[in-house]
Amino acid sequence: MDKQIALKVTEILVHKLGLSETEVTPDANFIKDLGIDSLDYAELTMEFEQAFDIRIPDSDAEQLTTMNQAVDYIKEKLDQKNNN
């Protein structure tokens, strides 16, 4: 897991959802563990897109259920973007 991406994702979760940093663990499930609802999830996806300057299709966003998955996905998107 890329540390800078993980820090930014954690920062977004803490600031947007009012979570404490200790709640945001690598395996934390966004819905089950962090209590994120569908509206929060949509807002998070938009925040990730803006923060990292990437596009996350809805079909991909639905698959991102944990912090680890989100960080890995964002890293992959950034790597693709940098290789083009």
C-alpha positions as CSV (number, residue, x, y, z in Angstrom):
1,M,0.0,0.0,0.0
2,D,1.5,3.3,-1.0
3,K,1.9,5.5,2.1
4,Q,1.2,8.9,0.5
5,I,-2.0,7.6,-1.1
6,A,-3.0,5.9,2.2
7,L,-2.4,9.1,4.1
8,K,-4.5,11.2,1.7
9,V,-7.3,8.6,1.7
10,T,-7.3,8.6,5.5
11,E,-7.3,12.4,5.5
12,I,-10.3,12.5,3.2
13,L,-12.2,9.9,5.4
14,V,-11.4,11.8,8.6
15,H,-12.3,15.2,7.3
16,K,-15.4,14.3,5.2
17,L,-17.0,11.8,7.5
18,G,-15.8,13.0,10.9
19,L,-14.1,9.7,11.6
20,S,-11.1,9.4,13.9
21,E,-7.8,8.2,12.4
22,T,-7.8,5.2,14.6
23,E,-11.1,4.0,13.0
24,V,-9.5,4.1,9.5
25,T,-7.5,0.9,9.3
26,P,-6.3,-0.8,6.1
27,D,-8.9,-3.5,6.4
28,A,-11.8,-1.3,7.6
29,N,-14.9,-2.0,5.5
30,F,-16.4,1.4,4.4
31,I,-20.0,0.3,5.1
32,K,-19.7,-2.3,7.9
33,D,-16.9,-0.8,9.9
34,L,-17.1,2.9,9.1
35,G,-20.9,3.2,8.7
36,I,-20.6,4.9,5.3
37,D,-24.0,5.1,3.5
38,S,-24.5,5.4,-0.3
39,L,-24.5,9.2,-0.3
40,D,-21.3,9.3,1.7
41,Y,-19.8,6.7,-0.7
42,A,-20.7,8.9,-3.7
43,E,-19.1,11.9,-2.1
44,L,-16.0,9.9,-1.2
45,T,-15.6,8.7,-4.7
46,M,-15.8,12.3,-6.0
47,E,-13.3,13.4,-3.3
48,F,-10.9,10.6,-4.4
49,E,-11.3,11.7,-8.1
50,Q,-10.5,15.3,-7.2
51,A,-7.7,14.7,-4.8
52,F,-5.8,12.3,-7.2
53,D,-7.0,13.8,-10.5
54,I,-8.4,10.4,-11.7
55,R,-11.7,9.1,-13.0
56,I,-13.4,6.3,-11.0
57,P,-16.3,4.7,-13.0
58,D,-19.3,3.7,-10.9
59,S,-18.8,0.0,-11.7
60,D,-15.3,0.3,-10.2
61,A,-16.4,2.4,-7.3
62,E,-18.8,-0.3,-6.2
63,Q,-15.9,-2.8,-5.9
64,L,-13.9,-0.6,-3.5
65,T,-15.2,-1.6,-0.1
66,T,-12.0,-1.3,2.1
67,M,-9.3,1.2,2.6
68,N,-6.7,-1.2,1.1
69,Q,-8.8,-1.7,-2.0
70,A,-9.3,2.0,-2.5
71,V,-5.6,2.7,-2.0
72,D,-4.5,-0.1,-4.4
73,Y,-7.1,1.1,-7.0
74,I,-5.9,4.7,-6.8
75,K,-2.3,3.7,-7.1
76,E,-3.1,1.6,-10.1
77,K,-5.0,4.5,-11.8
78,L,-2.1,6.9,-11.0
79,D,0.4,4.4,-12.4
80,Q,-1.6,4.1,-15.6
81,K,-1.9,7.8,-15.9
82,N,1.8,8.4,-15.4
83,N,2.7,5.7,-18.0
84,N,0.6,7.4,-20.7
